[in-house]
């Protein structure tokens, strides 16, 4: 696998850091997740399944775990020993927490100069907001992201998924791969920083471009496009469909498919700027035709004509969609409490694909295994357990590896 042999020390929790390390684990990295004695909060956050939380299972697949209390010195020593033998460390604590524990980048790079240390924060490690607590909702609000969502008739509205967490996790994974490339050339690791607010701001594209060029705040256009028209949701006889003729060629294809060829020479609509200026009129004309047939009829006809379009799916429809299933975007982890479904791998590699190699770990499941790999003797391990520096189930030395997982995708 692409990242086989890469050792990742995961000190993160909840979403942003675990999403980053999930991506690395999916591609073969050996990710060891360190949890506090009370576990990762995401084990018990959200809508629980019958036994295990699908939220946690999804974000922590393909990982091993050890439970360590990092406050006592003996706990810190375990983390230092793990960092010394790791290629990558990922954490998403507030700025300063790791330094106060003696486990920040400066301290750990001294024992492992090749360590790549990735830190995910809300606002950044420096600056006037560095000590503020940050959650996805706050990042969406303060980044300006929320001001672009919805339309002018409604209150500001967040996106319904933790997008700032996952984008920050993506950037962290991207930065780790870049730093590994540099380390191949120099032998040195480095610190990587990414922030939830920064990640959202980086995605503004035409919205920030319009603001910087005009000084005007972009309007909230709802399902209408800021630049292109017609574009959005149009009601067929049995519900809405999304239509996105984003190029001049697409506009011509739409006109032909709707038998509205005369609109191409209409002086109100013969350029993109004019169509945008006359958005209500063009939208009404298009919808007047669309409402005469069903969604399925229009989706077939418009796709045949080359016009980008599609249904508005809910999650039940999405996860039953034949294209989604063909792309293996529903997989299943064989958890001890029973199978848990989750989204699959968005990145497809032809020769070395991502795989579901092991289920999401139970609390402290690999504590003894990891300590033995670090060279701890059995007497030391028992002492750490007695003193509650480490917790985990007893796994006899030399026990066989975990059984392989099952999955709904081919080759699992």
N, C-alpha and C positions, 0 to 999 in steps of 0.2 A: 504494500500500500504506500501511497506517496509519502506519508509521514512516519512510517514504521521506524522504530528506534529512537524517535524523538520523545524525550522525557519531559512531561509538563507537570509542574506543581501548581495545583489550582487552589488558591486561598479565597476564591470568590464565592458569592452566594446570591440568591434570588434569580435575577435575569441576565443582566448585562455581561458579567464575567462568565457565568455558566454557559451562556449562548456562545461566547467566543471559544471556550474550551470544548464544547460539544462539537463545533465545527472541526477543531483539530483532532478530537477523538474519532470522529466519523471517518477521517482520512488516515487513521492508523496510529496516531500518537498514543503513547501510554500516559494517560491523564490520571493522576492521583489527587483526588479531592480531599482537602482537609476541612472537616466540619468541627465546629465548637461542640462542647458536650450536649447542648440543647438542640443540635442539628441545624441544618439550613432551614430558614423560615419558610421556604417554598415547599417543604415537605407537608406543611399543614395549612398552606394559604390557598385560597381559591375554592373551586367547586370540586369536592373530593369524589373519587371513584369509590368502588365497593370497599377496597382496602387501601390501595396506594394512590397517591395524588398524581393523576396523569400529567399535571403541570410540571412536577418535579421529575417524573420519569422521562418525559420528553427531553428536558434540558440537560439531563445527567446520564443519558445512555452512553454506553461504551466506556464508562469511567470506573475506576476503583476508588474506594474511600477509606480514610482513616480518621478517627475522632481524636482530636488533641485539644487540651486546654493550653492555649498559648500564653497565658498569663504567668504561670510559674516558670522559673528558669529551665527546668528540665523539659518543659514543653517547647520552649524556645530552642533548646538544643536540638530537639528532634527536627524542627523545621529547618534549622541551619544545616543539619546534616542532609536533609532532603534537598535543600537548595544547592548544596555543594555538588550533588550528583545529577542535577536537573539541567536541561537546556533552556527551559522557559518557566517563568513564574507569572501567574495572573492573579491580580487582586483588585477588588473594587470597594475598599474601605474609604472612609473620608480621609482627605489629605492630612498627614501627620500621624495617623494611628499606627501605621507600620513602623515609622521612625521611632515613635515612643516605645514600641515593643522591642526595638533593636533589630527589626527585620525589614528595614527599608532598603532601597536600592544601594545606597552607599555602603551599608553594612554587609549586605549579601554579595555585592560585586567584589568586595575585598576577599571573600573566601572562594568566589567563583567568578573570575574576570570574564568568562564567556557567557555568563548568565544574561538572558534577555528577559527584562523585567517589565511586564505590561500592566499599567495601572489605568483603570476606568473610573472616572469621577463624574459628578454631575456638571460642574462648571469649570473644572481645571484644577491643577494642584497649586496654582498661584493666583493672585488677583483678589479684588475686594469681596468676591462671593465664595471663595474657596472653602470656607468653613460651614457654609449653609447646607442643610440637608436637602437632598434632591430626589425626587421621584419622577417617573415618566410624565405624570400630569403637570408637574411644575415645569419640567423641561419643555413640554409642548407649549405651555403658556408663555414662558419667558423668552423662548427662541424666536417668537413671531409665527411659529408654525400654526398655532391655533387661529391666528388672525387671517389665515388664508383658507381655512376650512369652512365648509357650509356656504350659505348665501346671505345676502344682506338682510333678509327678513327674519333671521333667527339669531339667538345669542351665539357667542363664540362657542365652538364645539371642538372637543378633542377627537382624535382618531381612536377607534375602539380597541386597538391593540397597543402594547407597550413599544411603540416604534422607536422611541429615543434609546431605549435599552438595547434593542436588537441591532440598530444601526451602529451604536457605540461598540457592541460586541463584534460586529462585522469589521469595523475599522481596526479594532485591536487585533483580530486574526490576520488581517491584511498587513498591519504593521509588523507583526511577529514574523511573517514570511519574508518581508523585506529585510528585517534585521538579521534573520538567518542567512540570507544571501550576503549581507555585509560581513557577517562573522566568518563565512567561508573564505573571504578575501583577507580579513584582518586578524581573525582569531579572537576578536573582542566582542562582547555583548554590549547592550546599551539599554537605556530606559525608554519605554514607549508610553506615551500618554494620549488618551483620547477622552473626550467629554461628551456627555449626552446632549447638551445644548449645542456644542460645536457640530456634532454629527448632523443634527437637524438643519442647522443653518447652511451646511455644505450642500444640501439637497435642493436649495431654492431655485436654481437654474433660471428659467425665464422670469420668475417672479422678482428675484433680486435684480436681474438684468433690467427689467422695466423700471424698477425703483431707482436704480443708480443712474439710468439714462434720462429719466424725466423728473425725478424728485417727488413723483406722485405715489401715494400708497396704492398698491394693487387692490382692486375691488374683490370682494368675495363673490365668485361667480357660480357657486354651487356646482351643478353638473355641466354648465356651460364652460367652454374653454376660454382662457384669457385672451387667446389670439385667434383661434380658428372658429368659424361658424359656417354652417350648422354643425353642432357637435354636442352630444349629451344623451339624455334619455328621452325616448319618444314612445308614446303609448300606442301599441297595437290593439287589436280588438279584445285580446285577453290578457293584457298587461304590458309593462314597459320592456323595451330593448335598448341596449346601448349602441349608438352609431357614432363612429369617429372618422369622418372623411377628412383627414388632416392635410392632404396635399391637393393641389389643383387638379391632378389626375383623378384623385378619389372623388372630388366634387363633381367632375364630369361623369364618372361612373355612377355616382348616386343619382344624378339627374336622369341618366339613361335608364337606370333600373326602376325609377319611380315614374318614368314616362313624362318627365318635366324638362325635356331638352331645351325648351324655350327660355328657361331661367338662365342658361349659360350666356345668352346675349342680352338679358334684361339689364338695363343700365344701373339698376339698384344692386345687382348681385354679380357683376362681371369682374370683380376683383375681391381678393381676400379682405382688404380694408373695407370695401363697401358692404360685403356680407356681414362683417362684424358690426358695422354701424347700423345695419338694418336687421340685427339679430332677431327681435321679436317677430318681424314679418316673415323671415325665412323659416324660422322654427314653426310658425303656424302653418305655413304652406306644406312643409315636410310632414308634420303630424297629421294634417288633414288627409294625406294619402296613406300614411302608415296605419292609421286606425281602421282601415278597410280590410285588413288581413290579420291573420294570427301571427304571433311571434315566430313560431316554427317556420311558417311560410316565408316571412321576411328574412329570417336568418339564413335560410337556404338560398333564397334569391339574391340577397345582397352579397353573401360570400361568393357565390358564383360570379357575380359582377365585379368582384375585387374590392368591395367596400368593407372596411373593418367594422365588425359588429358582433354582438353576442348577447346572451340572456343575462339578466340580473339574478345571480344564483345566491341562495342561502347556503350555509355550510353543509346541510344534508345533501343538497343538489350538487355542490362542489365535490364532495368526497364520494359521490356516486357517478360523477361525470366520466365517460369513457376515456377522454383524453387524460384526465388527471390520474385515472387508474393505470392507463398505459404508461404514463410517465413515472409510475411507482411512487406517487406522492402520498400514499397511505401505507404505512408499515406497522408492524406489530411486535412488541417486545414481550418475551416470555418471562414475566415477573413471577416471583414465588407465589403471589396471591392470585395470579391469573393473568391472561394476556391483556396488554394495554396498547391501544392504537394511538398513533401519532402521525404528524406530517413526516414525509420522507425527505430525501436528499435533493435539494435544489440544484446542486452542482453535479454534473455528469462528466465523468472521465472515462474515455473509451477503454483504456488499458488497465487502469488502477482505480476502479470505482470505490466510492464510499460504501461501507458495509455496517450493518448492525451486528457487532461481534459479541456483545455481552449485554445483559439487562442493566437497567439502572440499579446502583448498589443500595443495599440496606444500610442503616446507620452503623458505622464502624465495621462493616463487613470484612474489610481487608486490613484492619489495623495490625493484626499479628503478622500477616503476610508481609506487609510493607516494612514493619520493624525488623523482621528477619532479613529482608533484603538489604536493609541499612546496616546490618552487621550486629544488631543487638542480640545478646545472649538471652536464653530463656529466663535466667534469674532476673536480669534487668527488665525484661518484658513484664514478668509477674509483679515486680516492684512498681513499675509504671502504672499497671492496672490497679494494684492495691491502693496506690496514692491518688488514683483518679486523674492522673495526668493524661492517660490514654484510656479509651473505652472501646469495646468491641466484643463480638462473639468469639468464643474460643474455637480456633481452627487448628486441628492437629498438624504438627509439622509433617510435611511430605504429603499432605492431603491432595487428591487429584484436582485438576483445574475445574472451573465451573463448566456445566454443560453448555453447549452451543445454544444460541437463541433461535427461535423460529421467527419467520417474517413473511409478509404477504408479497414480497418482491422476489424476482427470480435470482437465483444464485446465493440465497441466504444460507 
